[in-house]
Amino acid sequence: MTDEFDPVAALHEHLAATEERPVEREAGWRLGEAQALAAEIAGGGVDDATVVRRADEIRTLLAEIDRTGDSEADDHVAAARELANRIANRTDGE
């Protein structure tokens, strides 16, 4: 059993949590795209370069969301932004 934090899994969880929230249409589209990308890399079997590239794409999508229209979703988006930044800025040594 390991207690190691997995930022990729956490990113996917935060984005998935917005799925059932009453978010604005434009934000919902971007969140759906970001969630699909996060699901791809959270599933495993993807090389590190792809994980970093997808995280950067997710970061770009989330940067275009000001507010979702739902405070709980906004909190998940903020957490997802931090995680996407962290993953996208990984170096080979991590």
ROSE-4610 file (N, C-alpha, C; in Angstrom, 1 decimal, always signed):
// ROSE-4610
residu = [M/M/M/T/T/T/D/D/D/E/E/E/F/F/F/D/D/D/P/P/P/V/V/V/A/A/A/A/A/A/L/L/L/H/H/H/E/E/E/H/H/H/L/L/L/A/A/A/A/A/A/T/T/T/E/E/E/E/E/E/R/R/R/P/P/P/V/V/V/E/E/E/R/R/R/E/E/E/A/A/A/G/G/G/W/W/W/R/R/R/L/L/L/G/G/G/E/E/E/A/A/A/Q/Q/Q/A/A/A/L/L/L/A/A/A/A/A/A/E/E/E/I/I/I/A/A/A/G/G/G/G/G/G/G/G/G/V/V/V/D/D/D/D/D/D/A/A/A/T/T/T/V/V/V/V/V/V/R/R/R/R/R/R/A/A/A/D/D/D/E/E/E/I/I/I/R/R/R/T/T/T/L/L/L/L/L/L/A/A/A/E/E/E/I/I/I/D/D/D/R/R/R/T/T/T/G/G/G/D/D/D/S/S/S/E/E/E/A/A/A/D/D/D/D/D/D/H/H/H/V/V/V/A/A/A/A/A/A/A/A/A/R/R/R/E/E/E/L/L/L/A/A/A/N/N/N/R/R/R/I/I/I/A/A/A/N/N/N/R/R/R/T/T/T/D/D/D/G/G/G/E/E/E]
num = [1/1/1/2/2/2/3/3/3/4/4/4/5/5/5/6/6/6/7/7/7/8/8/8/9/9/9/10/10/10/11/11/11/12/12/12/13/13/13/14/14/14/15/15/15/16/16/16/17/17/17/18/18/18/19/19/19/20/20/20/21/21/21/22/22/22/23/23/23/24/24/24/25/25/25/26/26/26/27/27/27/28/28/28/29/29/29/30/30/30/31/31/31/32/32/32/33/33/33/34/34/34/35/35/35/36/36/36/37/37/37/38/38/38/39/39/39/40/40/40/41/41/41/42/42/42/43/43/43/44/44/44/45/45/45/46/46/46/47/47/47/48/48/48/49/49/49/50/50/50/51/51/51/52/52/52/53/53/53/54/54/54/55/55/55/56/56/56/57/57/57/58/58/58/59/59/59/60/60/60/61/61/61/62/62/62/63/63/63/64/64/64/65/65/65/66/66/66/67/67/67/68/68/68/69/69/69/70/70/70/71/71/71/72/72/72/73/73/73/74/74/74/75/75/75/76/76/76/77/77/77/78/78/78/79/79/79/80/80/80/81/81/81/82/82/82/83/83/83/84/84/84/85/85/85/86/86/86/87/87/87/88/88/88/89/89/89/90/90/90/91/91/91/92/92/92/93/93/93/94/94/94]
x = [+0.8/+0.0/+0.9/+0.5/+1.3/+0.5/+1.0/+0.3/+0.8/+1.5/+2.0/+0.9/+1.0/+0.0/+0.2/-0.9/-0.8/-1.5/-0.7/-1.3/-2.2/-1.8/-2.6/-4.0/-4.0/-5.3/-6.2/-5.5/-6.2/-6.7/-6.0/-6.4/-7.7/-7.7/-8.9/-10.1/-9.8/-10.9/-11.6/-10.7/-11.3/-12.1/-11.6/-12.4/-13.6/-13.6/-14.8/-15.8/-15.4/-16.3/-17.1/-16.7/-17.4/-18.5/-18.5/-19.4/-20.9/-21.2/-22.6/-23.0/-22.1/-22.3/-23.0/-23.9/-24.6/-23.7/-22.8/-21.8/-22.4/-21.8/-22.2/-21.8/-22.5/-22.3/-20.8/-20.3/-18.9/-17.9/-18.0/-17.1/-17.3/-18.6/-18.8/-18.2/-18.1/-17.5/-16.0/-15.3/-13.9/-13.6/-14.5/-14.3/-14.4/-15.3/-15.5/-14.3/-13.7/-12.5/-11.3/-11.2/-10.1/-10.3/-11.5/-11.8/-11.4/-11.7/-11.4/-9.9/-9.1/-7.7/-7.1/-7.7/-7.3/-7.6/-8.7/-9.0/-8.0/-7.6/-6.6/-5.3/-4.8/-3.5/-3.7/-4.8/-5.0/-5.2/-5.5/-5.7/-4.4/-3.3/-2.0/-1.7/-0.5/+0.0/+0.4/+0.6/+0.9/+2.3/+3.2/+4.5/+4.5/+5.6/+5.7/+5.6/+6.1/+6.0/+4.6/+3.8/+2.4/+1.6/+2.0/+1.3/+1.6/+2.8/+3.2/+2.4/+2.4/+1.8/+0.3/-0.4/-1.8/-2.1/-1.3/-1.5/-1.3/-0.5/-0.3/-1.6/-2.2/-3.4/-4.5/-4.6/-5.6/-5.4/-4.2/-3.9/-4.4/-4.2/-4.7/-6.2/-6.9/-8.3/-8.8/-8.2/-8.7/-8.4/-7.3/-7.0/-8.0/-8.8/-9.9/-11.2/-11.2/-12.4/-12.2/-13.0/-13.0/-13.8/-15.0/-15.9/-16.8/-17.3/-18.2/-19.6/-19.9/-21.3/-21.7/-20.8/-21.0/-19.8/-19.9/-18.8/-18.0/-18.8/-18.1/-17.3/-17.8/-17.1/-15.9/-16.0/-14.9/-13.7/-14.1/-13.0/-12.3/-13.1/-12.4/-11.6/-12.0/-11.2/-9.9/-10.0/-8.8/-7.8/-8.3/-7.4/-6.8/-7.7/-7.2/-6.2/-6.3/-5.3/-4.0/-4.0/-2.7/-2.1/-2.9/-2.3/-1.8/-2.6/-2.2/-0.8/-0.7/+0.6/+1.7/+1.5/+2.5/+2.9/+2.0/+2.3/+2.9/+2.4/+3.0/+4.4/+4.8/+6.1/+7.1/+6.7/+7.6/+8.9/+9.9/+11.1/+11.4/+12.3/+12.5/+12.9/+13.5/+13.9/+12.8/+11.6/+10.5/+9.9]
y = [-1.2/+0.0/+1.2/+2.2/+3.4/+4.6/+5.6/+6.8/+8.0/+7.6/+8.6/+9.4/+10.7/+11.5/+11.5/+11.2/+11.2/+12.4/+13.4/+14.6/+14.4/+13.4/+13.2/+12.7/+11.7/+11.2/+12.3/+13.1/+14.2/+15.2/+15.5/+16.4/+15.9/+14.6/+14.0/+14.0/+13.8/+13.8/+15.2/+16.2/+17.6/+17.9/+17.5/+17.9/+17.0/+15.8/+14.9/+15.5/+16.1/+16.6/+17.8/+18.4/+19.5/+19.1/+17.8/+17.2/+17.4/+17.2/+17.3/+18.7/+19.6/+20.9/+21.8/+22.7/+23.6/+24.7/+24.4/+25.4/+26.1/+27.2/+27.9/+27.1/+27.3/+26.5/+26.5/+27.7/+27.8/+27.2/+27.4/+26.8/+25.3/+24.8/+23.4/+22.7/+23.4/+22.8/+22.6/+23.7/+23.6/+22.6/+22.5/+21.5/+20.1/+19.9/+18.6/+18.2/+19.1/+18.8/+18.5/+19.3/+19.1/+17.8/+17.4/+16.2/+15.0/+15.1/+14.0/+13.8/+14.9/+14.8/+14.2/+14.6/+14.1/+12.6/+12.2/+10.8/+10.0/+10.5/+9.8/+9.6/+10.6/+10.4/+9.8/+9.8/+9.2/+7.7/+7.2/+5.8/+5.0/+5.7/+5.0/+4.6/+4.0/+3.5/+4.6/+5.8/+6.9/+7.4/+7.7/+8.1/+9.5/+9.8/+11.1/+12.3/+12.2/+13.4/+13.7/+12.6/+12.8/+13.4/+12.9/+13.4/+14.9/+15.3/+16.7/+17.5/+17.0/+17.7/+17.9/+16.8/+16.9/+17.8/+17.8/+18.7/+20.2/+20.4/+21.8/+22.2/+21.2/+21.5/+21.7/+21.0/+21.2/+22.6/+22.9/+24.2/+25.4/+25.2/+26.2/+26.3/+25.2/+25.2/+25.8/+25.5/+26.0/+27.5/+28.0/+29.4/+30.3/+29.7/+30.4/+30.5/+29.9/+29.9/+30.9/+32.0/+33.0/+32.4/+32.2/+31.6/+30.6/+29.7/+28.6/+28.9/+29.9/+30.1/+29.3/+28.5/+27.6/+27.7/+28.1/+28.2/+26.9/+25.8/+24.6/+24.1/+24.3/+24.0/+25.0/+26.2/+27.2/+26.7/+26.1/+25.6/+24.4/+23.5/+22.4/+22.9/+23.9/+24.4/+25.0/+25.8/+26.3/+25.3/+24.2/+23.1/+22.4/+22.2/+21.6/+22.4/+23.7/+24.6/+24.4/+24.4/+24.2/+22.9/+21.8/+20.5/+20.4/+21.0/+21.0/+21.8/+22.9/+23.7/+22.8/+22.2/+21.3/+20.2/+19.5/+18.4/+18.9/+20.0/+20.6/+21.1/+21.4/+22.0/+20.9/+19.6/+18.5/+18.5/+18.1/+17.9/+16.4/+15.9/+14.5/+13.8/+14.6/+14.0/+13.6/+14.0/+13.7/+12.4]
z = [+0.0/+0.0/+0.0/-0.8/-0.9/-0.7/+0.0/+0.3/-0.6/-1.7/-2.6/-3.3/-3.3/-4.0/-5.5/-6.2/-7.7/-8.3/-8.7/-9.2/-10.4/-11.3/-12.5/-12.1/-11.2/-10.7/-10.0/-9.2/-8.5/-9.6/-10.6/-11.7/-12.3/-12.6/-13.2/-12.3/-11.0/-10.0/-9.9/-9.9/-9.8/-11.0/-12.2/-13.4/-13.5/-13.1/-13.1/-12.1/-11.0/-10.0/-10.5/-11.6/-12.2/-13.1/-13.5/-14.5/-14.1/-12.8/-12.4/-11.8/-11.9/-11.4/-12.5/-12.0/-13.0/-13.5/-14.4/-14.9/-16.2/-16.5/-17.7/-18.9/-20.0/-21.2/-21.7/-21.9/-22.4/-21.5/-20.2/-19.2/-19.3/-19.4/-19.5/-20.6/-21.8/-23.0/-22.7/-22.1/-21.9/-20.8/-19.8/-18.7/-19.3/-20.2/-20.8/-21.6/-22.3/-23.1/-22.1/-21.1/-20.1/-19.4/-19.1/-18.4/-19.3/-20.6/-21.5/-21.6/-21.6/-21.7/-20.4/-19.3/-18.0/-17.8/-18.3/-18.3/-19.1/-20.2/-21.0/-20.3/-19.6/-18.9/-17.6/-16.9/-15.6/-15.8/-17.0/-17.2/-17.2/-17.2/-17.3/-18.7/-18.8/-20.1/-21.0/-20.5/-21.4/-21.0/-21.9/-21.6/-20.9/-20.2/-19.5/-20.4/-21.6/-22.5/-22.9/-23.0/-23.4/-22.2/-21.0/-19.8/-19.7/-19.8/-19.7/-20.8/-22.0/-23.2/-22.9/-22.5/-22.2/-21.0/-20.0/-18.9/-19.3/-20.3/-20.8/-21.6/-22.4/-23.1/-22.1/-21.0/-20.0/-19.3/-19.1/-18.5/-19.4/-20.7/-21.7/-21.6/-21.6/-21.5/-20.3/-19.1/-17.9/-17.7/-18.4/-18.4/-19.0/-19.9/-20.6/-19.8/-18.6/-17.8/-16.7/-16.7/-15.6/-14.5/-14.7/-13.7/-14.4/-13.6/-14.1/-13.8/-12.9/-12.5/-11.3/-10.8/-9.6/-8.8/-7.5/-6.6/-6.3/-6.2/-6.0/-7.2/-8.4/-9.6/-9.7/-9.3/-9.4/-8.5/-7.3/-6.5/-7.1/-7.8/-8.5/-9.6/-10.3/-11.4/-10.9/-9.8/-9.2/-8.8/-8.2/-7.8/-9.1/-10.1/-11.3/-12.0/-12.0/-12.6/-11.9/-10.6/-9.9/-10.2/-10.3/-10.6/-12.1/-13.0/-14.4/-14.5/-13.8/-13.9/-13.3/-12.2/-11.6/-12.5/-13.2/-14.1/-15.3/-15.9/-17.2/-17.0/-15.8/-15.5/-15.0/-15.1/-14.6/-15.5/-14.8/-15.5/-15.6/-16.4/-16.6/-15.3/-14.3/-13.1/-12.1/-12.4/-11.4/-11.7]
